[in-house]
Amino acid sequence: MSSSSTAIKATYFSIAGNTALAIIKGFAGVFGNSYALIADAIESTTDICSSLLVLFGLKYAKRPADDNHPYGHGKIEPLITFVVVAFLVISAAIIAYESIQNIQTPHKVPESWTLFVLGGIILWKEISYRIIIKKSIETNSTSLKADAWHHRSDAITSIMAFIGISIALFFGKGWETADDWAALLASGFILYNSYLIFRPALGEIMDEHLYDDLMEKIRDKSTDVEGVIETEKCLIRKTGMEYYVDLHVIVDGDITVRKGHDIAHDLKDYLQSEIKNIGDVLIHIEPK
């Protein structure tokens, strides 16, 4: 299965899970008197929207290169990640606003059974995070990584709600707003995670140098090819799930142009076969 197909399949998993959890959290929050759970349901609803955007981005990025997009359509991935981050920030703002409103409004202590609901949600969201983050690493997808962090943020929100409800139930009267304070704290965690997702995507869209390990691997593998004496300049940029490499290699200065051309093609084919997710390699020949 290709990287894009794997990523798309993982996104469908996210959409199905978030839809089910949004419904469960919403009902549990309303009938269990838990504003933290209702806030959780709001975040899961935004998660559905963001996962749909990720799905669109992954499918769009699969389009082959054309005259207007000679490097393909992969740059839509970090752009979609920006939108996903915006959804995270909006959900954090909504949760914070609702929490502050509820702190100022007297209400009942949440029902004890909501803790069992939250326990199941926390377990499921952490499992979901681990599944999706593993797929994002396998596929090298920035937007899928953002989707994975949505699951982790959801788990954090649920943990805060669990702690808040537990405090409200244990201390009783006067502590009814503990779950609201927990939801407010969770919104801060979500904002922090938003930055952690946003920063790498910004580096990707700006072609920032972020790939030292890959550069060293390319340099090391290049000298395995017959005719390559050493490498000089190596520039890497990421487009979608693939890396595009500009590589300067040093060869014997007395060989023919045709021989240098053949070495360049052999090197390109070798690097693409040995290193995963290399989309193209542009090789410049330098004489020794």
MARGUDREN-773031 format. One record per residue (C-alpha): residue number from 1; x negated, y negated, z negated. Coordinates in nm, 3 decimals, always signed. Each point is the difference from the previous one (the first is absolute). Example, Ala and Ser with C-alpha at 12.3 -4.5 7.8 and 13.67 -1.06 7.14 Angstrom:
// MARGUDREN-773031
+-----+---------+---------+---------+
: num :       x :       y :       z :
+-----+---------+---------+---------+
:   1 :  -1.230 :  +0.450 :  -0.780 :
:   2 :  -0.137 :  -0.344 :  +0.066 :
+-----+---------+---------+---------+
END
This chain:
// MARGUDREN-773031
+-----+---------+---------+---------+
: num :       x :       y :       z :
+-----+---------+---------+---------+
:   1 :  +0.000 :  +0.000 :  +0.000 :
:   2 :  -0.133 :  -0.345 :  +0.095 :
:   3 :  -0.071 :  -0.269 :  -0.260 :
:   4 :  +0.293 :  -0.212 :  +0.115 :
:   5 :  +0.243 :  +0.294 :  -0.014 :
:   6 :  -0.120 :  +0.087 :  -0.351 :
:   7 :  +0.046 :  -0.361 :  -0.112 :
:   8 :  +0.350 :  -0.022 :  +0.152 :
:   9 :  +0.104 :  +0.324 :  -0.170 :
:  10 :  -0.125 :  -0.135 :  -0.333 :
:  11 :  +0.202 :  -0.319 :  +0.050 :
:  12 :  +0.321 :  +0.198 :  +0.055 :
:  13 :  -0.073 :  +0.170 :  -0.332 :
:  14 :  -0.029 :  -0.344 :  -0.166 :
:  15 :  +0.327 :  -0.124 :  +0.149 :
:  16 :  +0.196 :  +0.308 :  -0.113 :
:  17 :  -0.147 :  -0.012 :  -0.352 :
:  18 :  +0.054 :  -0.373 :  -0.046 :
:  19 :  +0.360 :  +0.020 :  +0.119 :
:  20 :  +0.085 :  +0.275 :  -0.247 :
:  21 :  -0.176 :  -0.176 :  -0.288 :
:  22 :  +0.161 :  -0.338 :  +0.070 :
:  23 :  +0.344 :  +0.162 :  -0.034 :
:  24 :  -0.095 :  +0.194 :  -0.316 :
:  25 :  -0.158 :  -0.304 :  -0.166 :
:  26 :  +0.292 :  -0.226 :  +0.089 :
:  27 :  +0.264 :  +0.231 :  -0.150 :
:  28 :  -0.215 :  +0.078 :  -0.305 :
:  29 :  -0.070 :  -0.370 :  -0.059 :
:  30 :  +0.366 :  -0.107 :  +0.023 :
:  31 :  +0.148 :  +0.283 :  -0.206 :
:  32 :  -0.298 :  +0.021 :  -0.237 :
:  33 :  -0.009 :  -0.374 :  -0.082 :
:  34 :  -0.361 :  -0.028 :  +0.115 :
:  35 :  -0.100 :  -0.317 :  +0.184 :
:  36 :  -0.350 :  +0.143 :  +0.045 :
:  37 :  +0.149 :  +0.290 :  +0.196 :
:  38 :  +0.207 :  -0.240 :  +0.210 :
:  39 :  -0.322 :  -0.195 :  +0.072 :
:  40 :  -0.159 :  +0.332 :  +0.090 :
:  41 :  +0.284 :  +0.067 :  +0.244 :
:  42 :  -0.055 :  -0.341 :  +0.162 :
:  43 :  -0.365 :  +0.082 :  +0.057 :
:  44 :  +0.087 :  +0.340 :  +0.149 :
:  45 :  +0.237 :  -0.175 :  +0.240 :
:  46 :  -0.279 :  -0.228 :  +0.120 :
:  47 :  -0.219 :  +0.311 :  +0.025 :
:  48 :  +0.246 :  +0.145 :  +0.252 :
:  49 :  -0.024 :  -0.314 :  +0.213 :
:  50 :  -0.379 :  -0.008 :  -0.018 :
:  51 :  -0.026 :  +0.372 :  +0.088 :
:  52 :  +0.220 :  -0.061 :  +0.305 :
:  53 :  -0.238 :  -0.280 :  +0.102 :
:  54 :  -0.299 :  +0.232 :  -0.049 :
:  55 :  +0.175 :  +0.258 :  +0.218 :
:  56 :  +0.056 :  -0.260 :  +0.273 :
:  57 :  -0.364 :  -0.110 :  -0.021 :
:  58 :  -0.136 :  +0.354 :  +0.023 :
:  59 :  +0.216 :  +0.079 :  +0.303 :
:  60 :  -0.092 :  -0.328 :  +0.169 :
:  61 :  -0.371 :  +0.058 :  -0.068 :
:  62 :  +0.022 :  +0.331 :  +0.191 :
:  63 :  +0.059 :  -0.186 :  +0.327 :
:  64 :  -0.290 :  +0.041 :  +0.241 :
:  65 :  -0.221 :  -0.288 :  +0.108 :
:  66 :  +0.133 :  -0.215 :  +0.284 :
:  67 :  -0.103 :  -0.309 :  +0.196 :
:  68 :  +0.113 :  -0.235 :  -0.277 :
:  69 :  -0.137 :  +0.218 :  -0.282 :
:  70 :  -0.324 :  +0.161 :  +0.125 :
:  71 :  -0.090 :  +0.110 :  -0.353 :
:  72 :  +0.341 :  +0.155 :  -0.062 :
:  73 :  +0.270 :  -0.111 :  -0.243 :
:  74 :  -0.161 :  +0.105 :  -0.326 :
:  75 :  -0.034 :  -0.354 :  -0.141 :
:  76 :  +0.369 :  +0.012 :  -0.083 :
:  77 :  -0.093 :  +0.220 :  -0.300 :
:  78 :  -0.155 :  -0.276 :  -0.215 :
:  79 :  +0.273 :  -0.240 :  +0.117 :
:  80 :  +0.264 :  +0.243 :  -0.126 :
:  81 :  -0.200 :  +0.031 :  -0.321 :
:  82 :  +0.035 :  -0.377 :  -0.050 :
:  83 :  +0.378 :  +0.035 :  +0.030 :
:  84 :  +0.000 :  +0.294 :  -0.244 :
:  85 :  -0.197 :  -0.213 :  -0.247 :
:  86 :  +0.259 :  -0.275 :  +0.046 :
:  87 :  +0.273 :  +0.249 :  -0.095 :
:  88 :  -0.200 :  +0.093 :  -0.311 :
:  89 :  -0.036 :  -0.365 :  -0.101 :
:  90 :  +0.371 :  -0.066 :  +0.060 :
:  91 :  +0.101 :  +0.305 :  -0.204 :
:  92 :  -0.234 :  -0.110 :  -0.282 :
:  93 :  +0.155 :  -0.348 :  +0.006 :
:  94 :  +0.354 :  +0.142 :  -0.010 :
:  95 :  -0.087 :  +0.233 :  -0.288 :
:  96 :  -0.165 :  -0.285 :  -0.193 :
:  97 :  +0.298 :  -0.232 :  +0.055 :
:  98 :  +0.258 :  +0.261 :  -0.099 :
:  99 :  -0.205 :  +0.099 :  -0.306 :
: 100 :  -0.018 :  -0.360 :  -0.124 :
: 101 :  +0.375 :  -0.041 :  +0.054 :
: 102 :  +0.077 :  +0.322 :  -0.187 :
: 103 :  -0.233 :  -0.088 :  -0.289 :
: 104 :  +0.218 :  -0.308 :  -0.055 :
: 105 :  +0.325 :  +0.200 :  +0.021 :
: 106 :  +0.114 :  +0.223 :  -0.291 :
: 107 :  +0.068 :  +0.357 :  +0.111 :
: 108 :  +0.025 :  +0.357 :  -0.127 :
: 109 :  -0.289 :  +0.231 :  -0.078 :
: 110 :  -0.067 :  +0.232 :  +0.299 :
: 111 :  +0.135 :  +0.356 :  -0.023 :
: 112 :  -0.252 :  +0.259 :  -0.120 :
: 113 :  +0.059 :  +0.229 :  +0.298 :
: 114 :  -0.154 :  -0.264 :  +0.228 :
: 115 :  -0.340 :  +0.109 :  -0.133 :
: 116 :  +0.044 :  +0.342 :  +0.160 :
: 117 :  +0.089 :  -0.167 :  +0.330 :
: 118 :  -0.309 :  -0.219 :  -0.024 :
: 119 :  -0.223 :  +0.294 :  -0.090 :
: 120 :  +0.105 :  +0.179 :  +0.318 :
: 121 :  -0.044 :  -0.316 :  +0.207 :
: 122 :  -0.352 :  -0.063 :  -0.134 :
: 123 :  -0.104 :  +0.356 :  +0.080 :
: 124 :  +0.147 :  -0.013 :  +0.351 :
: 125 :  -0.150 :  -0.340 :  +0.085 :
: 126 :  -0.346 :  +0.102 :  -0.114 :
: 127 :  +0.021 :  +0.318 :  +0.209 :
: 128 :  +0.119 :  -0.209 :  +0.295 :
: 129 :  -0.289 :  -0.242 :  -0.049 :
: 130 :  -0.255 :  +0.280 :  +0.002 :
: 131 :  +0.150 :  +0.160 :  +0.312 :
: 132 :  +0.016 :  -0.326 :  +0.197 :
: 133 :  -0.341 :  -0.133 :  -0.110 :
: 134 :  -0.155 :  +0.333 :  +0.106 :
: 135 :  +0.166 :  -0.033 :  +0.342 :
: 136 :  -0.117 :  -0.362 :  +0.030 :
: 137 :  -0.360 :  +0.111 :  -0.057 :
: 138 :  +0.036 :  +0.286 :  +0.248 :
: 139 :  +0.148 :  -0.225 :  +0.269 :
: 140 :  -0.197 :  -0.317 :  -0.082 :
: 141 :  +0.327 :  -0.197 :  -0.008 :
: 142 :  +0.005 :  -0.337 :  -0.177 :
: 143 :  +0.379 :  -0.034 :  +0.005 :
: 144 :  +0.047 :  +0.354 :  -0.135 :
: 145 :  -0.234 :  -0.087 :  -0.286 :
: 146 :  +0.222 :  -0.301 :  -0.074 :
: 147 :  +0.302 :  +0.231 :  +0.002 :
: 148 :  -0.178 :  +0.230 :  -0.247 :
: 149 :  -0.059 :  -0.293 :  -0.235 :
: 150 :  +0.371 :  -0.073 :  +0.014 :
: 151 :  +0.051 :  +0.340 :  -0.163 :
: 152 :  -0.266 :  -0.075 :  -0.263 :
: 153 :  +0.157 :  -0.341 :  -0.072 :
: 154 :  +0.337 :  +0.169 :  -0.038 :
: 155 :  -0.152 :  +0.249 :  -0.244 :
: 156 :  -0.151 :  -0.286 :  -0.202 :
: 157 :  +0.337 :  -0.180 :  -0.011 :
: 158 :  +0.165 :  +0.320 :  -0.121 :
: 159 :  -0.266 :  +0.055 :  -0.267 :
: 160 :  +0.057 :  -0.355 :  -0.128 :
: 161 :  +0.376 :  +0.065 :  -0.003 :
: 162 :  -0.054 :  +0.327 :  -0.189 :
: 163 :  -0.210 :  -0.178 :  -0.263 :
: 164 :  +0.248 :  -0.286 :  -0.029 :
: 165 :  +0.305 :  +0.225 :  -0.037 :
: 166 :  -0.184 :  +0.216 :  -0.255 :
: 167 :  -0.078 :  -0.309 :  -0.209 :
: 168 :  +0.361 :  -0.123 :  +0.024 :
: 169 :  +0.136 :  +0.340 :  -0.107 :
: 170 :  -0.251 :  +0.051 :  -0.280 :
: 171 :  +0.030 :  -0.344 :  -0.162 :
: 172 :  +0.371 :  -0.047 :  +0.077 :
: 173 :  +0.186 :  -0.327 :  -0.050 :
: 174 :  -0.202 :  -0.308 :  +0.090 :
: 175 :  -0.220 :  +0.189 :  +0.245 :
: 176 :  +0.255 :  +0.031 :  +0.284 :
: 177 :  -0.214 :  -0.210 :  +0.235 :
: 178 :  -0.310 :  +0.219 :  -0.029 :
: 179 :  +0.066 :  +0.164 :  +0.336 :
: 180 :  +0.040 :  -0.346 :  +0.157 :
: 181 :  -0.340 :  -0.106 :  -0.132 :
: 182 :  -0.137 :  +0.328 :  +0.138 :
: 183 :  +0.145 :  -0.080 :  +0.344 :
: 184 :  -0.156 :  -0.349 :  -0.017 :
: 185 :  -0.339 :  +0.151 :  -0.078 :
: 186 :  +0.042 :  +0.247 :  +0.286 :
: 187 :  +0.052 :  -0.288 :  +0.245 :
: 188 :  -0.349 :  -0.122 :  -0.090 :
: 189 :  -0.147 :  +0.342 :  +0.080 :
: 190 :  +0.179 :  -0.003 :  +0.335 :
: 191 :  -0.147 :  -0.340 :  +0.089 :
: 192 :  -0.349 :  +0.121 :  -0.087 :
: 193 :  +0.043 :  +0.311 :  +0.216 :
: 194 :  +0.124 :  -0.224 :  +0.281 :
: 195 :  -0.335 :  -0.177 :  +0.003 :
: 196 :  -0.189 :  +0.332 :  +0.003 :
: 197 :  +0.195 :  +0.102 :  +0.312 :
: 198 :  -0.021 :  -0.341 :  +0.169 :
: 199 :  -0.377 :  -0.052 :  -0.027 :
: 200 :  -0.120 :  +0.299 :  +0.211 :
: 201 :  +0.268 :  -0.067 :  +0.263 :
: 202 :  -0.121 :  -0.362 :  +0.028 :
: 203 :  -0.357 :  +0.125 :  +0.044 :
: 204 :  +0.118 :  +0.234 :  +0.275 :
: 205 :  +0.185 :  -0.268 :  +0.195 :
: 206 :  -0.303 :  -0.232 :  -0.030 :
: 207 :  -0.241 :  +0.276 :  +0.114 :
: 208 :  -0.186 :  -0.033 :  -0.330 :
: 209 :  -0.302 :  +0.227 :  -0.051 :
: 210 :  +0.134 :  +0.267 :  -0.237 :
: 211 :  -0.144 :  +0.324 :  +0.132 :
: 212 :  -0.357 :  +0.047 :  -0.124 :
: 213 :  +0.039 :  +0.375 :  -0.054 :
: 214 :  +0.134 :  +0.054 :  +0.350 :
: 215 :  -0.277 :  -0.216 :  +0.147 :
: 216 :  -0.267 :  +0.210 :  -0.171 :
: 217 :  +0.166 :  +0.319 :  +0.124 :
: 218 :  +0.006 :  -0.133 :  +0.358 :
: 219 :  -0.367 :  -0.099 :  -0.020 :
: 220 :  -0.095 :  +0.340 :  -0.140 :
: 221 :  +0.199 :  +0.198 :  +0.258 :
: 222 :  -0.126 :  -0.212 :  +0.292 :
: 223 :  -0.360 :  +0.118 :  -0.035 :
: 224 :  +0.120 :  +0.360 :  +0.046 :
: 225 :  +0.063 :  -0.076 :  +0.368 :
: 226 :  -0.293 :  +0.067 :  +0.231 :
: 227 :  -0.152 :  -0.321 :  +0.134 :
: 228 :  +0.113 :  -0.223 :  -0.288 :
: 229 :  -0.309 :  -0.122 :  -0.186 :
: 230 :  +0.184 :  -0.212 :  -0.258 :
: 231 :  +0.294 :  -0.235 :  -0.043 :
: 232 :  -0.013 :  -0.377 :  -0.030 :
: 233 :  +0.328 :  -0.191 :  -0.037 :
: 234 :  +0.321 :  +0.174 :  -0.109 :
: 235 :  +0.330 :  -0.189 :  -0.023 :
: 236 :  +0.328 :  +0.165 :  -0.105 :
: 237 :  +0.358 :  -0.122 :  +0.001 :
: 238 :  +0.318 :  +0.184 :  -0.079 :
: 239 :  +0.307 :  +0.005 :  +0.222 :
: 240 :  +0.291 :  +0.200 :  -0.139 :
: 241 :  -0.133 :  +0.338 :  -0.110 :
: 242 :  -0.310 :  -0.015 :  +0.222 :
: 243 :  -0.340 :  -0.166 :  -0.011 :
: 244 :  -0.154 :  -0.181 :  +0.295 :
: 245 :  -0.380 :  -0.006 :  -0.002 :
: 246 :  -0.254 :  -0.227 :  +0.174 :
: 247 :  -0.335 :  +0.176 :  -0.018 :
: 248 :  -0.346 :  -0.102 :  +0.122 :
: 249 :  -0.237 :  +0.295 :  +0.045 :
: 250 :  -0.368 :  +0.004 :  +0.085 :
: 251 :  -0.125 :  +0.235 :  +0.272 :
: 252 :  -0.323 :  +0.050 :  +0.195 :
: 253 :  -0.053 :  -0.312 :  +0.208 :
: 254 :  -0.141 :  +0.195 :  +0.296 :
: 255 :  +0.307 :  +0.214 :  +0.076 :
: 256 :  +0.233 :  -0.074 :  +0.294 :
: 257 :  +0.322 :  -0.194 :  -0.029 :
: 258 :  +0.192 :  +0.320 :  +0.081 :
: 259 :  -0.177 :  +0.186 :  -0.281 :
: 260 :  +0.084 :  -0.279 :  -0.246 :
: 261 :  +0.361 :  +0.013 :  +0.121 :
: 262 :  +0.012 :  +0.377 :  -0.061 :
: 263 :  -0.145 :  -0.038 :  -0.351 :
: 264 :  +0.267 :  -0.261 :  -0.083 :
: 265 :  +0.281 :  +0.232 :  +0.115 :
: 266 :  -0.147 :  +0.298 :  -0.186 :
: 267 :  -0.025 :  -0.210 :  -0.316 :
: 268 :  +0.356 :  -0.127 :  +0.029 :
: 269 :  +0.140 :  +0.352 :  +0.051 :
: 270 :  -0.209 :  +0.134 :  -0.290 :
: 271 :  +0.110 :  -0.270 :  -0.246 :
: 272 :  +0.367 :  +0.042 :  +0.091 :
: 273 :  -0.024 :  +0.377 :  -0.049 :
: 274 :  -0.192 :  -0.021 :  -0.328 :
: 275 :  +0.171 :  -0.291 :  -0.175 :
: 276 :  +0.374 :  -0.014 :  -0.053 :
: 277 :  +0.212 :  -0.301 :  +0.105 :
: 278 :  -0.249 :  -0.161 :  +0.238 :
: 279 :  +0.208 :  -0.149 :  +0.280 :
: 280 :  -0.278 :  -0.132 :  +0.223 :
: 281 :  -0.373 :  -0.066 :  -0.006 :
: 282 :  -0.155 :  -0.276 :  +0.208 :
: 283 :  -0.373 :  +0.076 :  +0.033 :
: 284 :  -0.267 :  -0.251 :  +0.096 :
: 285 :  -0.335 :  +0.147 :  +0.106 :
: 286 :  -0.319 :  -0.170 :  -0.126 :
: 287 :  -0.346 :  +0.098 :  +0.138 :
: 288 :  -0.270 :  +0.109 :  -0.245 :
+-----+---------+---------+---------+
END
